[in-house]
Amino acid sequence: MEIVTIDGPAGAGKSTVSKILARRLNYIYLDTGAMYRAVALRAKVEGIDPKDEPALERLCANVEISFQETGEGQRLICQGEDVTERIRDPEIGWMASVVSTMRPVREAMVTLQRRMGSRGGVVAEGRDVGTVVFPGARFKFFLVADPRERSLRRYRELKAKGREIRLEEVEREVRERDAQDSSRELAPLKPAEDAHLIDSTRLTPKEVVVRILTIIQKS
């Protein structure tokens, strides 16, 4: 049972591709980004500054995060509560990008992620799973896409959920997140040296999955 890592910036299609791929391989889908969002949500609920390392360290020492498979798909459980929808709020996304740069949070989540993937049979999605979390994985992929296309995808997703938001606002947030993730000192967003780079700008998620499966099957 292998570990497959899929990294890339927001809107590149990581989540959709990873879910489809996990089903095709009959693997577990490990959404590492959701775990950082869960920490960010708990920080917000507890009134913790996202840059307060000592407070975040105490939070991570007690936080309980797990994934649960249901008939409606995978759900994220934090402190016994289903927070799958709540963590997708844009404010939580911004906070997650900040708390993920804090060493105590990073160390706690990486430890938990490695524990979850210790038996293999995992499709791990995030921003540093191929470089930091599972550097020894045989199959690593890094998805990219044009910033405008990534913004459009995010915009449509938010509109489908009933959010009133302008495309320009979404594009600004995407570019800001890119800059923040790529320039952070701890585990910056970048492809692993042995990762397969796939540009998803003009590809459907299923077409990306076909490319990934072709690479895996040829190895």
C-alpha positions in Angstrom: 0.0 0.0 0.0 1.6 3.3 -1.2 1.3 6.9 0.0 0.4 9.3 -2.8 1.0 13.0 -2.1 -0.7 15.8 -3.9 0.4 19.4 -3.3 -0.3 22.7 -4.9 -1.8 26.2 -4.4 -5.4 27.0 -3.7 -7.7 26.3 -6.6 -5.4 23.9 -8.4 -7.9 21.1 -8.0 -6.1 19.2 -5.2 -9.2 18.3 -3.2 -11.4 17.1 -6.0 -8.6 15.2 -7.7 -7.5 13.6 -4.4 -11.0 12.4 -3.5 -11.5 10.8 -6.9 -8.0 9.2 -6.8 -8.6 7.8 -3.4 -11.8 6.2 -4.5 -10.2 4.8 -7.6 -7.3 3.3 -5.6 -9.5 2.4 -2.6 -7.2 4.4 -0.4 -7.9 6.8 2.5 -8.2 10.5 1.6 -6.1 12.6 4.0 -6.9 16.3 3.8 -4.0 17.9 5.7 -5.2 21.4 4.9 -8.5 20.7 6.7 -6.6 19.9 9.8 -4.9 23.3 9.9 -8.3 24.9 9.3 -9.6 22.9 12.3 -6.8 24.3 14.5 -7.6 27.8 13.1 -11.3 27.4 14.0 -10.5 26.3 17.5 -8.2 29.3 17.9 -11.0 31.6 16.8 -13.5 29.9 19.1 -11.1 30.2 22.1 -10.1 33.7 21.2 -6.5 32.9 20.5 -4.3 35.2 18.4 -3.2 33.1 15.3 0.4 34.3 16.0 0.4 33.4 19.7 2.7 30.4 19.7 2.5 29.5 23.4 -1.3 29.5 23.3 -1.4 27.6 20.0 1.0 25.0 21.5 -1.4 24.5 24.5 -4.3 24.2 22.1 -2.6 21.6 19.9 -1.6 19.6 23.0 -5.3 19.0 23.6 -7.1 19.3 20.3 -8.7 16.1 18.9 -9.0 15.9 15.1 -10.2 12.9 13.1 -11.8 12.0 9.8 -15.1 10.1 9.6 -16.4 8.3 6.5 -20.2 8.7 6.0 -22.7 8.1 3.3 -22.4 11.8 2.5 -18.6 11.6 2.1 -15.7 12.3 4.5 -16.4 14.5 7.5 -13.9 16.3 9.7 -14.5 15.9 13.4 -12.8 18.3 15.9 -13.4 18.1 19.6 -16.3 15.7 18.9 -18.0 18.2 16.6 -18.5 18.0 12.8 -16.9 21.1 11.5 -16.7 20.2 7.8 -18.6 23.2 6.7 -17.5 25.7 9.3 -13.8 25.4 8.4 -14.5 26.5 4.8 -15.3 30.0 5.8 -12.8 32.4 4.1 -11.8 33.9 7.4 -10.9 30.5 8.7 -8.9 29.9 5.5 -6.9 33.0 6.2 -6.3 32.1 9.8 -5.2 28.6 8.8 -2.6 30.1 6.5 -1.3 32.0 9.5 -1.4 29.3 12.2 0.2 26.9 9.8 3.4 29.0 9.9 3.6 28.5 13.7 6.1 25.8 14.6 4.1 24.2 17.5 1.1 23.8 15.1 3.2 22.5 12.3 5.0 19.9 14.5 1.7 18.7 16.1 -0.1 18.4 12.8 2.8 16.7 11.0 3.0 14.2 13.8 -0.7 13.4 13.6 -0.6 13.2 9.8 2.2 10.8 9.8 0.4 8.7 12.3 -2.7 8.6 10.1 -0.7 7.6 7.1 1.7 5.1 8.8 0.1 2.1 7.2 0.0 3.4 3.7 -2.9 3.3 1.4 -3.3 7.0 1.7 -3.8 9.9 -0.8 -2.5 12.9 1.2 -3.4 16.3 0.0 -2.0 19.6 1.1 0.9 22.1 0.6 3.8 20.3 2.1 2.9 16.6 2.2 5.5 15.7 -0.5 8.3 17.8 0.9 7.8 17.6 4.7 5.1 15.1 5.9 5.9 12.1 3.6 9.2 12.9 1.9 9.7 9.2 1.3 6.5 8.7 -0.6 7.0 6.9 -4.0 4.4 8.9 -5.8 4.4 12.7 -5.5 2.4 15.2 -7.6 2.2 19.0 -7.6 -0.8 20.6 -9.3 -0.6 24.1 -10.7 -3.1 26.2 -12.7 -3.3 29.8 -13.9 -4.2 32.2 -11.0 -7.2 33.5 -12.9 -8.6 30.0 -13.5 -8.0 29.1 -9.8 -9.8 32.2 -8.8 -12.8 31.3 -11.1 -13.0 27.8 -9.6 -13.0 29.2 -6.0 -15.5 31.9 -7.0 -17.9 29.3 -8.5 -17.5 27.1 -5.4 -18.4 30.0 -3.1 -21.4 31.1 -5.2 -22.7 27.6 -5.3 -22.7 27.7 -1.5 -24.7 30.9 -1.5 -21.9 33.3 -0.8 -22.2 36.9 -2.2 -18.7 37.7 -3.3 -17.0 39.4 -6.2 -14.6 37.6 -8.5 -12.0 40.4 -8.0 -12.1 39.8 -4.2 -11.6 36.1 -4.6 -8.7 36.6 -7.0 -7.1 39.0 -4.5 -7.4 36.5 -1.7 -6.0 33.7 -3.9 -2.9 35.8 -4.8 -2.4 36.8 -1.2 -2.6 33.2 -0.1 -0.1 32.2 -2.7 2.3 34.8 -1.6 1.9 33.9 2.1 2.2 30.2 1.6 5.2 30.4 -0.8 7.2 32.9 1.3 6.7 31.4 4.8 9.9 30.3 6.5 8.5 27.0 7.8 7.6 24.4 5.2 6.9 26.8 2.3 4.7 25.8 -0.6 7.0 24.3 -3.3 7.1 21.1 -5.3 9.3 18.2 -4.1 12.3 17.6 -6.3 10.9 14.3 -7.4 7.3 15.4 -7.8 5.4 15.1 -11.1 4.2 18.6 -12.1 0.7 18.7 -13.6 -0.9 21.9 -15.0 -4.7 21.5 -14.4 -5.7 24.8 -16.1 -7.3 23.2 -19.1 -7.9 19.7 -17.6 -11.0 18.4 -15.8 -10.4 16.7 -12.5 -11.0 13.3 -14.1 -8.4 14.0 -16.7 -5.9 14.9 -14.0 -6.6 11.6 -12.2 -6.1 9.7 -15.5 -2.6 11.3 -15.8 -1.8 10.4 -12.2 -3.0 6.8 -12.5 -1.0 6.4 -15.8 2.2 7.5 -14.0 1.5 5.2 -11.0 0.7 2.2 -13.2 3.9 2.7 -15.3 6.1 2.7 -12.2 
